[in-house]
Amino acid sequence: MKAVRVHKYGGGPKDLVYEEDIMQPPHPKEGEVLVRVYATGVTPNEIVWIWEHPGVSLPLILGHEFSGLVEEVGPKVSNQMKGDAVYGLTDPLSLTRNGAEAEYVIAKESEIASKPQTVDHEYAAGVPMAGLTAWQALFDHAHLSSKDTILIHGAAGGVGSFAVQLARWSGAHVIGTASAYDFSFLEDLGVHDAIDYNNTRFEDRVHDVDVIFDTVGGKTLERSWKVLRRGGRLVSVTSQGIPTSYDKRQEYLKEKGDSFGVNATWFIVHSSREQLIRIGELIDSGQLRPVVDTILPLSQANKAYEGAKDIHKHGKIVLRVRTELE
Ligand SMILES: NC(=O)c1ccc[n+]([C@@H]2O[C@H](COP(=O)([O-])OP(=O)(O)OC[C@H]3O[C@@H](n4cnc5c(N)ncnc54)[C@H](OP(=O)(O)O)[C@@H]3O)[C@@H](O)[C@H]2O)c1
């Protein structure tokens, strides 16, 4: 089958190799399905953060989110059957499992759900990673309510664009930081107030917010503590500029939060069939819009990682693995 693999430890985008004769995954085991992949979403930082984890098994197919058709079901799979259109997220921390930048991927039944019917595979493939990250940040970790004011850093990005829409859907007052060229896009998504991070210090504009969702990190994170009200909540998902190792990040954020009198969390997204179902329902009822900026063929995966900054204005980059007619 066709797939994109990284062969070299510590490799970057130029080390991603497009190959056409990779062995197809084996038959699915108990609780697994084999998915015929139509499209897969890209998280550009993945090529950097996989090297933070020991035990990466090479060569490795990257990409954890996908949309496609169930090709074969393993024993004890009860919710999906051959031919179903599904979307999903395989475990982003499992670095011994091949990902979805390939014609076929193995997923667990618990990692997939029926694809939203109102969008095609390319739009559906851009949903699971960013949609689940935003959902878990807002509702599992920040416990966002309709009475809250939330500040979202990186509001126009892949994760941020879902966070803005979900926060708005929950009834919260939503403020987002982004470049000025993204303002009309953010207005369409439902943001109440946008702050241009290139020209305005957000701390001059907002105070005493209940929740901050940080997808930017570094100095933006450092400057965020003092704009939260006492007892407020901060959730971060980025490793950018957090001065500690991967396994100590949660501890670091918690201690930092304690010193400012706020609850702070850092987390890694996990797959959830239930949450994918809820997100799919919101998409099909028109309350949530997947945002895809660029679609590239699978053979140009390295461009998606390498040129992410240039080709990517807002929303997600998606790789087309096959057309809807194939
Ligand atoms: N922990 C997890 O489970 C998890 C899951 C998914 C993603 N992530 C991480 O979350 C981060 C965001 O991912 P993504 O896919 O949303 O990335 P993305 O699509 O590249 O979005 C990042 C956004 O941040 C904006 N930005 C850059 N600097 C900023 C600043 N100083 N203030 C405000 N906005 C700024 C960018 O805008 P411009 O266009 O102006 O540059 C862009 O819109 C990445 O670090 C990714 O690795 C973590």
Ligand as a Chemical Component Dictionary entry (heavy atoms), coordinates in Angstrom:
data_LIG
# 
_chem_comp.id                   LIG 
_chem_comp.type                 NON-POLYMER 
_chem_comp.pdbx_formal_charge   0 
_chem_comp.three_letter_code    LIG 
# 
loop_
_chem_comp_atom.comp_id 
_chem_comp_atom.atom_id 
_chem_comp_atom.alt_atom_id 
_chem_comp_atom.type_symbol 
_chem_comp_atom.charge 
_chem_comp_atom.model_Cartn_x 
_chem_comp_atom.model_Cartn_y 
_chem_comp_atom.model_Cartn_z 
_chem_comp_atom.pdbx_ordinal 
LIG N1  N1  N 0  -1.463 18.094 24.113 1  
LIG C1  C1  C 0  -2.235 17.658 23.116 2  
LIG O1  O1  O 0  -2.925 16.649 23.240 3  
LIG C2  C2  C 0  -2.279 18.406 21.815 4  
LIG C3  C3  C 0  -3.193 18.051 20.810 5  
LIG C4  C4  C 0  -3.241 18.795 19.625 6  
LIG C5  C5  C 0  -2.376 19.873 19.466 7  
LIG N2  N2  N 1  -1.463 20.164 20.458 8  
LIG C6  C6  C 0  -0.538 21.305 20.361 9  
LIG O2  O2  O 0  -1.335 22.497 20.370 10 
LIG C7  C7  C 0  -0.665 23.513 19.644 11 
LIG C8  C8  C 0  -1.621 24.115 18.623 12 
LIG O3  O3  O 0  -1.939 23.123 17.658 13 
LIG P1  P1  P 0  -2.741 23.509 16.350 14 
LIG O4  O4  O 0  -2.877 22.256 15.563 15 
LIG O5  O5  O -1 -3.948 24.287 16.716 16 
LIG O6  O6  O 0  -1.672 24.488 15.655 17 
LIG P2  P2  P 0  -1.932 25.567 14.518 18 
LIG O7  O7  O 0  -3.069 25.120 13.662 19 
LIG O8  O8  O 0  -0.603 25.833 13.913 20 
LIG O9  O9  O 0  -2.444 26.852 15.302 21 
LIG C9  C9  C 0  -1.643 27.671 16.065 22 
LIG C10 C10 C 0  -2.271 29.064 16.021 23 
LIG O10 O10 O 0  -1.609 29.882 16.982 24 
LIG C11 C11 C 0  -1.479 31.168 16.418 25 
LIG N3  N3  N 0  -0.426 31.880 17.143 26 
LIG C12 C12 C 0  0.920  31.811 16.984 27 
LIG N4  N4  N 0  1.528  32.615 17.894 28 
LIG C13 C13 C 0  0.541  33.169 18.623 29 
LIG C14 C14 C 0  0.517  34.084 19.713 30 
LIG N5  N5  N 0  1.653  34.570 20.246 31 
LIG N6  N6  N 0  -0.680 34.449 20.228 32 
LIG C15 C15 C 0  -1.830 33.959 19.725 33 
LIG N7  N7  N 0  -1.895 33.107 18.687 34 
LIG C16 C16 C 0  -0.708 32.714 18.151 35 
LIG C17 C17 C 0  -1.177 30.908 14.962 36 
LIG O11 O11 O 0  -1.511 32.058 14.228 37 
LIG P3  P3  P 0  -0.613 32.691 13.044 38 
LIG O12 O12 O 0  -1.257 32.226 11.774 39 
LIG O13 O13 O 0  -0.763 34.146 13.276 40 
LIG O14 O14 O 0  0.804  32.196 13.231 41 
LIG C18 C18 C 0  -2.137 29.741 14.667 42 
LIG O15 O15 O 0  -3.405 30.222 14.264 43 
LIG C19 C19 C 0  0.565  22.850 19.012 44 
LIG O16 O16 O 0  1.689  23.119 19.846 45 
LIG C20 C20 C 0  0.227  21.357 19.053 46 
LIG O17 O17 O 0  1.374  20.539 19.110 47 
LIG C21 C21 C 0  -1.412 19.448 21.616 48 
# 
loop_
_chem_comp_bond.comp_id 
_chem_comp_bond.atom_id_1 
_chem_comp_bond.atom_id_2 
_chem_comp_bond.value_order 
_chem_comp_bond.pdbx_ordinal 
LIG N1  C1  SING 1  
LIG C1  O1  DOUB 2  
LIG C1  C2  SING 3  
LIG C2  C3  SING 4  
LIG C2  C21 DOUB 5  
LIG C3  C4  DOUB 6  
LIG C4  C5  SING 7  
LIG C5  N2  DOUB 8  
LIG N2  C6  SING 9  
LIG N2  C21 SING 10 
LIG C6  O2  SING 11 
LIG C6  C20 SING 12 
LIG O2  C7  SING 13 
LIG C7  C8  SING 14 
LIG C7  C19 SING 15 
LIG C8  O3  SING 16 
LIG O3  P1  SING 17 
LIG P1  O4  DOUB 18 
LIG P1  O5  SING 19 
LIG P1  O6  SING 20 
LIG O6  P2  SING 21 
LIG P2  O7  DOUB 22 
LIG P2  O8  SING 23 
LIG P2  O9  SING 24 
LIG O9  C9  SING 25 
LIG C9  C10 SING 26 
LIG C10 O10 SING 27 
LIG C10 C18 SING 28 
LIG O10 C11 SING 29 
LIG C11 N3  SING 30 
LIG C11 C17 SING 31 
LIG N3  C12 SING 32 
LIG N3  C16 SING 33 
LIG C12 N4  DOUB 34 
LIG N4  C13 SING 35 
LIG C13 C14 SING 36 
LIG C13 C16 DOUB 37 
LIG C14 N5  SING 38 
LIG C14 N6  DOUB 39 
LIG N6  C15 SING 40 
LIG C15 N7  DOUB 41 
LIG N7  C16 SING 42 
LIG C17 O11 SING 43 
LIG C17 C18 SING 44 
LIG O11 P3  SING 45 
LIG P3  O12 DOUB 46 
LIG P3  O13 SING 47 
LIG P3  O14 SING 48 
LIG C18 O15 SING 49 
LIG C19 O16 SING 50 
LIG C19 C20 SING 51 
LIG C20 O17 SING 52 
# 
